[in-house]
Amino acid sequence: MTTKFILKDCYIVVNGTNFSDHISSVTVSMSKKGVDTTNFSGGGSEQQAGLKNDEFDITFQQDFAAASVDAVLYPLYNNETEFQIEVRPKNAAVSTTNPSYIAQYCILLDYTPVDGKPGDLSESKLKIPCNRAGIARATT
């Protein structure tokens, strides 16, 4: 019998602040650019893995209180500061069944501090790219 995993209590830290209670959606995307290495000796196209192009897609529930969402994110955007993000499937210690996906060099290139219609929950849906090393996976 296979076990299915239901996200219920993700652990999400951005620049040292735990925002697990202010995030309604998170996606960890790890990809590499395909480099065309096709030549005349093969019968079809060939590719090799190129540079990483990892990113986090995070939907923050906006909060303008001191030390909360806007107070942390706006300076990162405005000052063009690189920062760390860590995501775990569960709010528990890192282990083989609860891996950590962490990137040291994220950068916020787009920031939407206010978004919504009357009566909506104000959310900021952000794509946060990871520079250089990309996202690493740890189990210890």
Secondary structure as UniProt FT lines:
FT   STRAND          11..14
FT   TURN            15..16
FT   STRAND          17..18
FT   HELIX           20..22
FT   STRAND          23..29
FT   STRAND          32..36
FT   TURN            40..41
FT   STRAND          47..52
FT   STRAND          55..61
FT   TURN            66..67
FT   HELIX           69..78
FT   TURN            79..80
FT   STRAND          83..88
FT   TURN            96..97
FT   STRAND          100..106
FT   TURN            118..119
FT   STRAND          123..130
FT   TURN            132..133
FT   STRAND          136..138
//
